[in-house]
C-alpha cells in the first residue's frame, strides 16, 4: 500500500484492485508508528486499477480502544 499525506487532518491510502467498497465505512489504520480510527470519505479509481481512498480521523470510543488493546499484540 502507498500512503499519501493529503492534509493535517486526514490522509490517503492506495489500496489494490479488487478491494471491497469502503466509502462511508469506519476503518482502523495500523502502521509502524500510527493507529488511527477513521472514516473513508472518498474513493478515486487509479489508472492501474488500484483505488485511492481518503480518510479522516474519528475520536476513539472506549469500546474501540478496548478492542484494540485486546486484539493487537
C-alpha positions in Angstrom: 0.0 0.0 0.0 1.1 3.5 -0.7 0.2 6.3 1.8 0.0 10.0 0.8 -0.4 13.0 3.1 -3.4 15.0 1.9 -3.9 17.3 4.9 -3.0 17.7 8.6 -6.4 16.2 9.4 -6.5 13.2 7.1 -4.6 11.0 4.8 -4.9 8.9 1.7 -4.1 5.3 1.2 -3.8 3.5 -2.1 -5.4 0.0 -2.0 -5.0 -2.8 -4.5 -7.6 -3.6 -7.2 -10.4 -5.8 -6.1 -10.9 -4.4 -2.6 -14.4 -4.1 -1.2 -16.3 -0.8 -1.3 -15.1 1.3 1.7 -16.8 4.6 1.2 -18.5 5.7 4.3 -17.2 2.8 6.4 -15.2 3.1 9.6 -11.7 1.6 9.4 -8.7 1.2 11.7 -5.4 2.1 10.0 -2.4 0.4 11.6 1.2 1.3 10.6 4.5 1.1 12.4 4.1 4.4 14.2 0.3 5.0 14.0 -3.0 3.5 14.9 -5.8 5.7 13.5 -9.6 5.2 13.8 -11.1 6.8 10.7 -13.9 7.0 8.2 -13.4 6.7 4.5 -14.6 9.9 2.9 -13.6 9.4 -0.7 -12.6 6.8 -3.3 -10.8 7.5 -6.6 -10.1 4.8 -9.1 -6.5 4.9 -10.4 -5.3 4.1 -14.0 -3.6 0.9 -12.7 -6.8 -0.5 -11.2 -6.0 0.4 -7.7 -8.1 2.8 -5.7 -7.0 5.9 -3.7 -9.1 6.3 -0.5 -9.2 9.4 1.6 -9.8 9.0 5.3 -10.5 11.4 8.2 -9.9 10.7 11.8 -12.7 9.7 14.3 -12.2 10.0 18.0 -11.7 6.6 19.7 -14.6 5.3 21.7 -14.0 3.3 24.9 -15.3 0.1 23.1 -12.9 0.6 20.2 -9.9 1.1 22.5 -10.8 -2.0 24.5 -11.0 -4.0 21.3 -7.6 -2.7 20.1 -5.9 -3.5 23.4 -7.4 -6.9 23.5 -6.5 -7.9 19.9 -3.3 -6.1 18.9 -0.3 -7.9 20.2 
